[in-house]
Amino acid sequence: MATVAAPIDATSTAAWKALEAHQEKLEAEGIDLKAWFAADADRVNKLSFDAGDLHFDLSKNLVTDETVKLLCDLAREVKLEERRDAMFSGEHINTTEDRAVLHTALRRPASEKGQLIVDGQDVVADVHEVLDRMYAFAERVRSGEWKGVTGKKIEHLVSIGIGGSDLGPVMAYEALRPYADAGIDCRYISNIDPNDQAEKLKGLDPETTLVIIVSKTFTTLETLTNAREVKTWMLEQLKAQGAIDGSDEQNAEAVAKHFVAVSTALEKVEAFGIDPANAFGFWNWVGGRYSVDSAVGLSLIVVLGPERFQQFLEGFHAIDEYFCNTPLENNAVALMGLFNVWYVNFFGSKSHAVLPYCQYLHRFPAYLQQLTMESNGKHVRWDGSAVTSDTGEIFWGEPGTNGQHAFYQLLHQGTVVVPADFIAFANTANPATDGGQDVHELFLGNFLAQTKALAFGKTADEVRAEGTPEQVAANPDAYLFDVESIAGSNWKNVVARRHNLFGGLLIFLGAYILYNTFLRPLLWDLYRTYGLVWLGNIMDGIPTLVIAVLIILLGLYLVKGPSRHEDASGDDYTAFKGDGSNG
């Protein structure tokens, strides 16, 4: 087994110091993606990778061949590969709780039984024992064999959990909706706010509703509070509908037929009224945020079916194998993590945008928030010593063109570097056309156009070629007096724009100050000496007259103004048509 005795201070490594020098050199030379692409015809191929059914194009990142090499050097100096192997082999890398971190075992195939023994347990065998029980249960519900207290088939699931017991299943349920084939929908309750529960239960028939309580210890405050409230709702509604009489016996029967649990606290489960045979557990080596492919995903198995869930697990496993067996330089998984280190620590990035061009992935950014920010939001290393670098970003995002009309202005023209992951699917589950236009094709056109615009921008000549008025294309002062464009900027950026009009005005005002302070008193002495006070009055008024005229002309110019730029994220933006030609 590969063991790393103690954490290695990344900032003290030779690779880190080389990266600092490298980044300074890039800044000095000027970071120009357009030039980098022009100079390297093979850049896309070198930075594109296939893993499972996924294609990663990392070519639009602010990296060169040297950057990739140095980042991989850093990974090796801090023993990334050894730590990865230690995790997959079941070493107790969670030193705080002295346990293994083995969520990857949840997706190992049954053929690997006996190959991973951790703390005396055949981990893969344990996983598949629970999976088989869940699959059998799900088939009973899907087929209608499992019935509610009145003998009706289950048509609705309510899953109660919080954190990893909610975010993962919700994300996957929304993402995989097209594959739900049993006529069963699912609603998820997580917030202790009664409004969440009230809205999720609205319109449900208790006779056809099955509740899944997800809490490993069966003590989580929010989850158990919501579970008790839903239990009360269930019994009251069943009694009101005449399904039960409200006796202890019939109440117990109703709870047993309408509630199941994902938990290992069988005594507490039974005390709630759930048959322990209908409780499905997972192990302490599964962290909550990594648990969607464990028993926590029971709702997914019921809605999607065992076969689809098995494919879900196989996808996880394919990426696990890819991550373990692919050299760092060609490993998209490792490189994306290393690029995050690059942006956060060497460019000062504080956030990371996740932009899925697929409505089904609308909960994916929220899922990643917990996955990344709870994992990397640390200020100490595994031995308790303080970190010496920044650790993690704020993850955020929205799907598709929704984001374009909300916050892309900041991505395109803001003053901070925001790494952005664009995600799209070649095909859609719901094809549609509008006047002969394939709508998914239009959607992908937006996807491709936005990545191009962010990576390369446009020169003044390119703007002119699109038919933009010359006074806008050529005049660097077009935005000078646009308060909205300056509001989120700073003086460093304002000064850097080289506004000719503003600069000329400043030069003239400076000249006037010099005239008024030094030259004017001298001239007045001469006028008085030779009795030419009348000439002095005339000459004295000329600068003031000139300034007044200039101010009036400037006012007229601003009132008339040049044609304003269209916002790249606004309704009238037509630079990219969405036909894919700009991608």
VENTAZI-V894520 format. One line per field, one symbol per residue. ss: DSSP state (a for helix, b for strand, c for the rest). psi: psi as a letter, one per 30 degrees, with the letter a starting at -180 (. if undefined). burial: # if it has 24 or more other ideal C-beta (glycine too) atoms within 12 Angstrom, else .. A space follows every 10 residues. Layout:
ss->???
psi->???
burial->???
This chain:
ss->ccccccccca aacaaaaaaa aaaaaaaaac ccaaaaaaac ccaaaacbbb bccbbbbccc ccccaaaaaa aaaaaaacca aaaaaaaaac cccbccccbc ccaaaaacca aaccccbbcc bbaaaaaaaa aaaaaaaaaa aaacccbccc ccbccbbbbb cccaaaaaaa aaaaacaaac ccccbbbbbc cccaaaaaaa accccaaabb bbbbcccccc aaaaaaaaaa aaaaaaaaaa cccccccaaa aaaaaaaabb bbcccaaaaa aacccaaabb cccccccaaa ccccaaaaaa aaaacaaaaa aaaaaaaaaa aaaaaccaaa caaaaaaaaa aaaaaacccc bbbbbbbcaa accaaaaaaa aaaaaacccb cccccbcccc cccbbbccca aaaacccaaa aaacccccbb bbbbcccccc ccbbccbbaa aaaaaaaaaa aaaaaaccca aaaaacccca aaaacccccc ccaaaaaccc aaaaacccca aaaaaaaaaa aaaaaaaaaa aaaaaaaaac ccaaaaaaaa aaaaaaaaaa aaaaaaaaaa cccccccccc cccccccccc ccc
psi->kjkjelkkje ffleeeeeee eeeeeeeefj jjeeeeeefj fgeeefgkkk jbgkkkjgfg lilleeeeee eeeeeeeghe eeeeeeeffg lifjfeghll jhffffgklf fgkffjjkhg kjeeeeefee eeeeeeeeee eeffeklafg glkkfkkjkj albffeeeee eeeeegefgj gggklkkkke kfkfeeeeef fkfkjffgkk kjjjjefhfk eeeeeeeeee eeeeeeeeee ggelfgleee eeeeeefgkl kjlfieeeee efgkkffgkk lalfgjkefg gfgaffgeee eeefleeeee eeeeeeeeee eeeegkkefg jeeeeeeeee eeeefffgkf ljkjikijef gfgeeeefee eeeeefikgl afgflklglk illjklllkb feeegegfee eeglglkjkk jkklkellfi klljhfkjee eeeeeeeeee eeeeefakle eeeeffgkke feefjfgege gjeeffegal feeeeffhje eeeeeeeeee eeeeeeeeee eeeeeeeeeg hheeeeeeee feeeeeeeee eeeeeeeeee llkkkkkfgl fgkgejfggf ff.
burial->...#..##.# #.#.##..## .##..#.... #.#..#.... ..#..##.#. #....##### ####..##.# ########.# #.##.##### #.#......# ########.. .....#.#.. ..##.###.# #.###.##.# ##...#.##. ...####### ########## #######..# .#.####### .....##..# #..####### ########.# .######### #.###.##.. ..##...... #.######## #####..##. .###...### ########## ########## ######.### .##.###### .###.#.##. ########## #######.#. ########## ########## ###.##.... .#......## ########## #.##..#### ####.##### #####..... .........# ########## #####..#.. ..#....#.. ....#.#### .......... ...#..#... ##........ .#........ ..#....... .......... .......... .......... .#..#.###. ..#.##.#.. .##
